[in-house]
Amino acid sequence: MNIADIATTDYTAVSTDERLGKVRTAFDEESPRGLIVTDDGAYAGVLTQRSLMQSHVEDSTKVSAVMDSAPRIERTADVREVARMLVEGNTKVAPVVEGEELWGIVTADGILDAVLENLDALTVSQIQTDDVVTVAEDARVGQAINRLREHGISRLPVVNDAGYLTGVLTTHDLVEFVVRNMNQPTEGERSGDSQRMLDIPVYDLMNSPVETVSSADTVREAVAKMLDNDYNGVIVTPGDDDRHVVGVLTKTDVLRALTFTEEDHIDVQITNISLLDTITRDGVRESVTQVADKFGEMQVQHAHVRFHEHKEKLRGMPLVRCGIRLRTDKGQVAGTGEGYGAESAFRVALDKLERNVLERKGIRADEQRRGQILRKLNEI
């Protein structure tokens, strides 16, 4: 399927010189997936809810200071390739170009709606994220925001003291809450509202009851529910008990599944790709793939490389933290590292990841040898 059949010329654009106060109002009123940022009519970047939530900036700040990059999609690109580019670019909206001209946009929703009929072959359990990050009802909003940032996720299942699911908190909820409060007066007795907003309990903001899907449902059923209700993801339960969380399924998980082919292939998602300096996206993918290949019989399904910039600098080069996580059919393995510049941090994290991969293989090899010895002893 050609992306030209899915892309649309109906999109909202803002200038790089636009002030964030006006843009935040647009998000609050229109709830777009993202905005295309232009400079003198030419594509410059995208602005998402995630950018607004993570930006400690004033309303007077220009859009150019917080916009993200997004992959340029050719109108003739294949749908699978576009899905891969959205996943790796960690975005749900991207510009579609024809030559050097901005033609329109493609969204994750557009792709999923186009392929919906073909998603019956997969069950939710096959592609859901099992390593679920939750938050307690009495946790503070500031803690929830930190957890979302730390793990690079968009939703948190909310649980009570017994560990039962009682609600869900998303980045959309937080952006809506912040925008609503920023539009209120901030003088006089309201001057301390910014700090008080972070101290509000998660319970006061969470959505409840929670729309869930069963791990046995088809991906088509789950995606249809997301599209019908304008959700970016759903909480997965066993089916016989909606109180227990067993996973999370997001639109990104489904896009990732679309990229799978029978050939040896893993997708590498890069968060904060704008921090890359002397290393390229392809270089990151190739290095991670080489380490992943050392798993041997273990199938690597997905790799996530996340960069975070600290304020500290050395000769103008920022201190960067890099985390690499591989999701495999045998569990997860990770490596982290810090260095001045993205490439230095990436190399340290990659070295630790490789050691952890080899250690994991060594443990598995020891377990296999132990099993062989025990079987021989039983034969005596």
N, C-alpha and C positions, 0 to 999 in steps of 0.2 A: 504494500500500500504506500502511495506517495504522500508525503506530508502536505502537499498542496491541497489535497482533498480534506484536510483537517484544520489547517491554519485559517486564521481569520484576519480581516483588515479592520475589524471593529475592536479598537483598543484605546486606552487612555494614556496620553503622553504628557509629561511635565518637563519643563526646562531645567537645565543644570543650575540656573540662577534662581529657581523658585525657592521660597522659604518653607521650612519644614512645618511651620504652624498651619499654613494653608493646605499642605499635603496631608497632614494628619487629619484634618477635617474631612478631606476627600475619602480617606480610608474609613472614617467613622460613618459617613453618609452612604457610600457606595459599596464598601466591603469588596474591593477588587482583589484578585489573587496577587497582582503586582502591577506596577506602573512602569511603562517604558520611559526612560530618561533620554532626552535629546539635547544636542548642542548645535544651535543654528540649523535645526531640522534633521541633523544626522544622528544616528543611534550612538548613545554614549554609555548606557548601562540600564540596570533595572533597580527598582526600589520595592522592597517587600515589607510585610509586617514584621518579619524577623529583624530587619535592619532598624526599623523604628523602635522596637522594644529594647534592642541592645545598645542604642545610642543615647549616651548621657549628654545630650546637646540641647541648646535652647531653640525655641521656635524660630528665632531669627537666622539660624544656620541655614546655609544653602544646601540643596539636594545633592550637589556634587560631592559634598564632604562625607556622605553616608551611603551613596549608591553602591550597588554590587555589580560585578561583571557577570555576564551570562553568555553561553556559547551562541555564536551566530549560526542559524540554521538555514541551509539552502532550500529553496522551494522544492527541489527535486530529491531531497534526502529521503531515505527509507525510514519507516516508522520505528523499526527496531533500533536503528542508529540514533534517531532523535531521542528515544526513550533512554538510551545509554547516556547520551550527552546531558540530558536533564538530571539524571541521577548523579553523574560525576560532577556536574556543576552545582549540585545541591540547590536546585531551583525548580519551581513549578511553572515558570513562564520564561520564554526566550524569544528573541527577535527572529523573524523570518526575513531573509534578504534575497533579493534578486540582483545578482551582480554586486554592486556597491550600494544599492538603494534599499532602504527599509521598506519592506512590502507589507508586513503584518506581524502577528505574533502566533505562537503555538503554546498551548497550555496542557498541563497534565490532565485536566478534566477532558479536554478535547480528544486527547489520545485514548483515554480510558473509555469514553463514550463510544468511540469508533470501533474499539475491539471488544466491547462488552460481550457480544454473542459468542466470542471464542474463549471465554474464561471459565466455561463449565468444566474443562478438563482438569483444573487445579482445585485442591481443597485449601482452606485457610491454613490448616496445620502445616502444609508444605512450605509456605513462604512467610508465615508470621514471624515476628521478632519475639523470641522466648525470654531473652534477658530483659525483664521489665523493670523499669525504674518507677517507683511509686512515691507518694508523699502523704503524710498524715493529715488528718482533718484540722488539727490544731497547729500545724506548721504555719509560719508567717509567709506572706506573699513574697517578701524579699528572699526567703530561703527557697521557695519554689522557682523563682526567676534564676537564682544561682544554679539550681539543679538542672533546669532546662538548658542553660548555657554550657554547663560542665559536660553534659552528655550529648549535646548537639541534637536534642529531640524537640518535638513540638507539642507533646501532650503528656500529662502525668495522671495516671489513675490515682484517685484519692481513696485511702483506706482508713477504717476506724481502728480502735484499739485492739479489736479481735482479728484484724487483718482482712476484714471483709470489704468489698468494693462498695463505696457509697456515692462516688461522684467522679468527675474528671475535670481537670483544669488544662486549658490549652493556651498557646501563645496568642491566639485570636482573642480569648477572654481577657488576657492581660493588657493587650494593646487597646482594646475597647474601653477597659477600665481606666487606664492611664489617660487616654485621649479625653474621656468624659470629664475627668477631674482636672485636667490641664485647661479645659475651657472655662473652668470656674474661676472666680476672683482668687488671687493669691496674696492679698495684702491684709494687714491687720491681723485678726485672730485666725485667718486661714494660712498665715505665712509658714506654719509648720506642717502643712498638709502633705508635702512630698514625702517626708520621713514617715508620717503616720500611715500613708498608703502602703508602705512596705511592711508595716507591723500588723496589718489586717490579717486575720486568720484565713487560711485557704478555704475553710468551710463556707465563708461568706461569699466567695466568688465562684466556687465550683458549680458545674452543671449537674443536676440530679433530678430525676433518675437518669441512669446511663444507658444509652443505646449500645447493645452488645451484639456480637455474632458468636456462633459456635465454631469451635475448631474443626468440626465436621462439615460445616457449610461450604458450598462452592465459592470460589473467589468471585464468580459472577454475582452471586447473591450479596456478598459483602460489598462489592464495588457499587452495585445498584443502590444499596442502602446509603453509601457515602455520597453518591451523586444526588440522590433524591433529597437528602437532608443537608447537603452542602457541608459535609464533614471531610476533613483531610485524613482522618483515621478513625478506627473503632477499637474498642477493647474486646479481647477474645476471652471467652469463658468456656468451661468444659461442655456446656450445653445443658447438663442436668442440674447445674447449680450456678446461677448468675452472680453469686457472691464472691466466687473465687476467680482471680485473674491468672490466666495461663499464658497470655501473650498480648501483643498489640499488632494490628495490621494497619499500615498506612498506604496512601497512594504511591509513595516512593517504593515500598516493598513490591507493589504490583508492577510498577514500571520496571523495576529491577528484574522481575520474573520475565518480562517481555523481552529483555535483552539476551536471555539465555538461548544458546544454540547447542547443537550436539557436538560442536567443536570444543576443544579445550579453551576455556575462556573464563575470566573472572572480571567483574567490574570493580573499579577503584573509585570510590567517592572521595572528593577532596573538599574539605571545609576551609573557608578563608583562603581560597586559591590566590587571591590578590597579594598575599604575602610572599609568594614564590619570587625569588630573585634570580639566582644563577642556575636554577634547575627548572625544567619544563614539566608540564603535565604528563607528557609522554615518558619523560625520564622517571618520574615518580611511579607511574604505572608499571614500567618495565622492571624497575628495581624491586617493587613489591611482588610482582609476579614471579621473579626469580626466587625470592625467599619462599613464596607460597608453594612453588614446585617441590620444595624439599619436604613437604608433607607426605609425598609418595602416595600411599593408598587413601589418604584423607582428602576428601573433596572440599576445596575452598569455594565457598559460595559468594562471598562478598568481602571487600576490604574497604576500610574507612580510614583515611588519613586526615587528621585534624591539626591545624596550626593555630597557635595563639600567641599574640605579640605582647610582651611585657613593656613597661615604661623604661626599663634600664637599657642603656646603649653603650657601645664601645666603638669609638671612632666613627660615630654616626650609624653604626649597624645595630639594630634592635635585638634584644634578647628574645628568642622565640622558643616556645615549647611545642613539641610535636608528639602526637600520639598516633600509633598505628594499631588497628584492631582487625584481625581476620576472623570471619565467621565461617565455620566449617561444619560438616555433618557430624563431627566428633566433638563439637564444643568450640569455645573461643580461645584465642591466644593473642597477646598484645605486647607492645613495646613502646616505651616513652623515652624522650630525651630532650635536652635543652642545648642551645648553642646560639652564637651571634649570627643571625641570618637564618633563613628557612632551610637552606641546603645543609648547613652544619647541624641544625637540630634534627633534620630528617635522617642524616647519616647515623647519628647517635641512636635514634629510635629504631632505625632499621637494623643496626647491629644487635641491639637488645632483643628485637623481635626474632632475629635469626637464631640467637642463642636459646630463646624460649621455645622456638619451633623444634630445634634439635634436641633440647631437653625433653620436650613432650614426646618426641619419637623415641628417645632413649628409654623413657619410662614405659612406653607401650611395648618396646622390644623386651625390656626386662619382664613385663607382665606375661608376654607370650612365652618367653623361655621358662618362666616359673610354671605356667600352665602345662607346657610340654613335659617338664620334670614330674609334676604331680600326676599327669596321665600315665607316665611310665611307671611311677611307683604303684599306682593302682593296678597295673597289669601284673605286678610281681605276686 
